[in-house]
Amino acid sequence: MEAKILIVDDEKNIVELIKFHLKKENYRVIEAYKGKDALDLYRKEKPDLIILDVMLPDMGGFEVCKTIRKESRVPIIMLTAKGEEIDKILGFELGADDYITKPFSPRELLARIKAVLKRIRTSNIDTNQIQVGPFKINVNKREIYKNDVLLELKPKEFDLLKLFITNPGRVFTRQYLLEQIWGYDYLGDTRTVDVHIRRLRQKIEDNDKNATYIKTVHGVGYKFVVESEQAEK
């Protein structure tokens, strides 16, 4: 059965446009025009993915995203007329999985939806053994192997790499990584993240000066790219 997608936008024509193209791809579609209605539908219907507009009449999309992230890891694609970098950064910090700016191509939106769903399906594995590309994680033993060779990782390096491997393609801001790995009450700065990323690259990259797996997203943070995604580009 195809994924169930919740569309949240106060512009009816936008909702109808997205719905039309999603249904052509056999996705199941539910819709909301206000933030509070979106939260009610999300809790009732448990969608597989949410397309969420930033500008809503009663409750902003960022607030909706933040509320959902306290309860679920359901993938969220932010949709907005704004194109400023600060909005993208805020969306990613609140846990959005992707971001698309109006006006948009329905074909591009569909491609992003498919990519996010594929990513989630391959990474959302609740087992002791997780394998993504050449990397294999033994969760119970806190071990990560690359091409069956055990990586010598410190505790924070393991936590960071596990987060990356189980969320390939997702962009993480430095602040988000700091809060998730070091804790919300950590008093250090984001340079701690950069130092650990540099050490991880030295341990997992074939050439740490030309990052293959941990990519820098300039002005935002980092993302992890597996070999299958590299081949598609």
N, C-alpha and C positions, 0 to 999 in steps of 0.2 A: 504494500500500500504506500502511495506517495505521501510525502511529508505534508503536515498541516501547518499553514503559514498564517500568522496574524498580521494584517496590515493596519497601521495606525496613522491616520492623516486626517486633518480637518477639511481638506479639499476633496470633495466628492469625485471630481473628474480625475484626480490623481489616483484615488482608490480604484475607480472603475478601470482606468488604464492598466494598473498593475494587476488587478484581478483578472482582466481579460487575458493577459499574457501568461499568468500563472496557471489559469484553468486550461489553456492550450497545452500546457506541459503536464496536465493531469494532477497538479497540486490541489489539495483541499484548502479552501480559503475562508477565513473569517475576518471581520472588519470592525474597526472602532474609529470614532471621530473625535473622541476626547480621551485625555490621559487616564482619568479615573475609570471610564468604561473599559479602557485597554487593560488595566490592572485586574478588573473583575473578570474579563474574558480570558486573560492569561491564566488566572487561578482556576477557572471553571473548565476551560477547554484544553489546557496544557499543550500549547502549540509546539511544533518542532523548531520553529524559527519565527522571529518577530522583525518586521520592517517598521521602523519607528521614526516618525517625523519629529524634528526638534521643536518646532513651533506649534504648540497645541493651545486651544483657548482656555482650558481650565488648569492644566497641570503640565508643565514643560516636559519635553521628551527626555531631557537629561535627568530630571527628577524621577520620571517613570523608569528609566534605565537603572538608576541607582537603587530604587526600591526593589526592582526585579532581581538585581544582582545580590541582594541580601538573602534571597530565597532560592535562586536557581542559577544554573549555568547555561540556560537556553540561549542559543546564539541570537544576537541582535545586530541588525544592520541599520545604522542611523541614516536618516534621509532628511535633507535640509536644503533650503535655498541659500544658506550661508556657505561661503567658501573659505573663510578665514582659517588659518592654521590653528589658532587658539581653540576654535570650536572642535577641530579634529582631535587635538590633544586632550581636551576635556572629555570628549566622547570615549576615547580609548582609556583614559584614566578611570572612567566610571564603569568600564568593562565591556564596551561595545566591541564586536568582533570585526566590523567593517564599517565603511562610511562612504556614502555616495551623495553627490551634490546635484540639486535641481538646476537647470533641466537635465535629465538623464536619458540615456538610451535604454529602452526596455530590454534590449538584447544584452547590454552590459549588466543591468541589474540581475537578469536571469543567470548570467555567467557567475556573478558574485554569489548569488544564492546557492548555486550548485557547488561552487568551490567551498563555501563555508560548511554546507551540509556534509560534503565529502570529508572535510577536515575533521568535523565533529564525530562522524561515524567511525573514522579510523583512530581517533585519539581518545574517545570516551570509552575506554576499555577497563572494566572493573575486575581485573584479574591480577594474579601475582606476576604473570609474565606479559610484558608489553613490548612489541617490536614495531619500530617505525624506521623504514629505510635500513641502513646498516647498524642501527642502534637497537639494543635489546636491554630492557630494564627488568631486574628482579626486585620487585617492590619490597618484599619481606626482608631480603638480605641487604637492601639499599646498595645494589650493585648495578652499574651500567657498563655494557660491553659495546665496543665498536668492532664490527667484523669478527666477533667472537673473542676479542681481546679485551680483558678487563681494564677499565680506565681507573687510574689512581686519583680519586676525587676526595676533596675535603667535604665536610657535611653541607656547607652552604653551596658549594659547587654542584653537589649531587642534587640538592633541592632545585637549584636554578635550571640545571640541564634537564631534569625530569619535567619541570614545568614547560620548558621549550619543546621537548620531544613530544609530549602529549598534547601540544597545541600548535602543530606545524602551521606556519603561515600567518598566525595571529600576531598582530603588532602589540608589543608591551611597552608602555612608557617606563622610564627609569623610576618614577615615583611609585608606580604600581608594583614593580618588581621589588622595590625597597620595602613596601608595606607587606607584600605577600611572603617574601622570603625572610626578611629581618624582623617583621612585626610592625604593627601600627604605632607602637610606642618607641620605636627605634629613634635615637637622637642624632644619628649620623647623617651625612649628605649623600646625594646621588652619585658622587664619585666612587663610592664603595661599589656600586653596581658596575661601573666601567672597569674597575680593577679586576673584579671577578670575571667579567666577560673576557677581558684580555687573557686571564689565566686559563679560562675554559678553551678559548681558541687555540692556545698553545698545546692543549691536551687532545683536542678532537679534530683540529683542522690538519689537512695534509700540508698546507702552507699557511701559517697563521698571519702572514702579511696579505694574503688574498682570501678573505673569509668565504668559505663555501657554504657553511651551515648557519652560522649566526651572523645575520646581516644587520648592518646599521641602517635604520630608517631615519634619515637626517631630520633634525628638528623634533623628533618624536621619541624614538627609543630603539628597540631591537625586535627582530623576528627570526624564527627558525625555519629554514627551508630544507626540505628533504630532497633526495636525489630525483624522485619521480616528478616533483614540481619543477626542478631545475630543467629537466628534460623537456617539459611542456612549454617552456618559455622560449 
